[in-house]
Amino acid sequence: MRATSPIAGISAETPDTTRAGTRSGSSATPLPAIFLAGALLTAPGAARAQTAPAPPPEPNGGAGRVLAEEVCAECHEITILPKVLSTDAPRSFVSIARDPAWSDAALKIFFDGDHAQMPDFDFTAQEVANLIAYFRTLGPGE
């Protein structure tokens, strides 16, 4: 016996079925299975609930050095061995890294803020973490 669904072309089989709600030789999808599939696909967050977001990458001092070479080296000495000694040059990365006032937290605030005597760079959180990791290769950390 066949029950008619309000949705054209979909039928639900009654007790004369042989397996999983389909009649022998029939290829019709059982009505409960369709409703279950639709409910799962439309449930809020169904796709997101199955995968957790990837954790952020660890700070990378090597990537911080590359960024410093690209962005900061035009004005700052960024390596342990200075190329040019000048009294009017901006502070070197080594002097900043070895200054106890420049903790990781202070560096993060500095990189995230506005700068009076230098360009404002729009660093991502990962770039800031990488720059701080590079500073820590040059001197003491927190």
C-alpha positions as CSV (number, residue, x, y, z in Angstrom):
1,M,0.0,0.0,0.0
2,R,1.3,3.4,-0.9
3,A,0.7,6.7,1.1
4,T,0.8,9.8,-1.0
5,S,2.9,12.8,0.1
6,P,2.1,16.4,-0.5
7,I,5.5,16.6,-2.3
8,A,5.0,15.3,-5.8
9,G,6.9,12.1,-6.7
10,I,7.7,11.1,-3.1
11,S,5.9,8.2,-1.5
12,A,6.0,6.4,1.8
13,E,5.7,2.7,1.8
14,T,3.4,0.8,4.2
15,P,3.9,-2.6,5.8
16,D,4.2,-4.5,2.5
17,T,7.8,-3.3,2.3
18,T,10.8,-5.7,2.3
19,R,13.8,-3.6,3.6
20,A,14.4,-0.1,4.9
21,G,11.1,1.2,3.8
22,T,11.3,0.4,0.1
23,R,9.2,-2.1,-1.8
24,S,11.0,-4.9,-3.5
25,G,12.2,-3.7,-6.9
26,S,11.3,-0.1,-6.0
27,S,13.9,2.7,-6.0
28,A,11.8,5.2,-4.2
29,T,13.5,6.9,-1.2
30,P,11.6,6.4,2.0
31,L,9.8,9.6,3.2
32,P,11.3,9.5,6.8
33,A,14.8,9.4,5.3
34,I,14.2,12.4,3.2
35,F,12.9,14.4,6.2
36,L,15.8,13.3,8.4
37,A,18.3,14.3,5.7
38,G,16.6,17.7,5.3
39,A,16.6,18.3,9.0
40,L,20.3,17.5,9.3
41,L,21.2,19.8,6.4
42,T,19.2,22.7,7.7
43,A,20.1,22.4,11.4
44,P,21.9,25.6,12.6
45,G,25.6,25.0,12.6
46,A,25.4,21.5,11.2
47,A,28.5,21.8,9.1
48,R,30.4,23.9,11.6
49,A,29.8,21.5,14.5
50,Q,31.7,18.7,12.9
51,T,35.1,20.5,12.6
52,A,36.8,22.6,15.2
53,P,38.7,25.7,14.0
54,A,42.4,25.3,13.5
55,P,44.5,26.8,16.3
56,P,46.5,29.9,15.4
57,P,50.0,29.2,14.2
58,E,52.8,29.5,16.8
59,P,54.8,32.7,16.7
60,N,57.7,32.3,14.3
61,G,60.9,34.3,14.9
62,G,62.1,33.5,11.4
63,A,59.0,34.9,9.8
64,G,59.3,37.9,12.1
65,R,62.9,38.6,10.8
66,V,61.7,38.4,7.2
67,L,58.9,40.9,8.0
68,A,61.4,43.2,9.8
69,E,63.8,43.0,6.8
70,E,60.9,44.0,4.5
71,V,59.3,46.7,6.6
72,C,61.6,47.9,9.4
73,A,65.2,47.7,8.1
74,E,64.8,50.8,6.0
75,C,65.1,52.8,9.3
76,H,66.1,50.4,12.1
77,E,69.1,48.1,12.5
78,I,67.4,44.8,12.9
79,T,70.3,42.4,13.4
80,I,72.7,41.8,16.3
81,L,75.7,43.0,14.2
82,P,74.9,46.6,13.1
83,K,75.9,47.6,9.6
84,V,76.2,51.3,10.3
85,L,76.7,52.9,13.7
86,S,74.9,56.2,13.9
87,T,73.8,58.3,16.9
88,D,70.8,59.8,15.2
89,A,69.3,56.5,13.9
90,P,66.2,55.1,15.4
91,R,66.7,52.5,18.1
92,S,68.1,49.2,17.0
93,F,66.0,46.0,17.5
94,V,68.8,44.7,19.7
95,S,68.6,47.7,22.1
96,I,64.9,47.4,22.2
97,A,65.0,43.6,22.8
98,R,67.5,44.1,25.7
99,D,65.6,46.9,27.3
100,P,63.5,45.4,30.2
101,A,60.8,48.1,29.6
102,W,60.0,46.4,26.3
103,S,58.2,43.3,27.5
104,D,56.1,41.2,25.1
105,A,53.0,43.0,26.3
106,A,54.6,46.4,25.7
107,L,55.8,45.4,22.2
108,K,52.3,44.2,21.3
109,I,50.7,47.5,22.5
110,F,53.3,49.4,20.5
111,F,52.8,47.4,17.3
112,D,49.0,47.7,17.6
113,G,49.0,51.4,18.3
114,D,49.7,54.6,16.4
115,H,53.3,55.8,16.0
116,A,54.4,59.4,16.2
117,Q,57.7,59.3,14.3
118,M,57.3,56.3,12.1
119,P,54.7,55.0,9.6
120,D,51.6,53.3,11.0
121,F,51.8,49.7,9.9
122,D,48.7,47.6,9.9
123,F,50.2,44.4,11.2
124,T,48.0,41.3,11.7
125,A,48.0,39.6,15.1
126,Q,50.2,36.8,13.6
127,E,52.7,39.3,12.2
128,V,52.9,41.0,15.7
129,A,53.5,37.7,17.3
130,N,56.2,36.8,14.8
131,L,57.9,40.2,15.3
132,I,57.9,39.7,19.0
133,A,59.3,36.2,18.6
134,Y,62.1,37.7,16.5
135,F,62.8,40.3,19.1
136,R,63.2,37.5,21.7
137,T,65.9,35.9,19.5
138,L,67.9,39.2,19.9
139,G,67.7,39.6,23.7
140,P,66.0,38.7,26.9
141,G,62.2,38.1,27.1
142,E,59.7,38.4,29.8
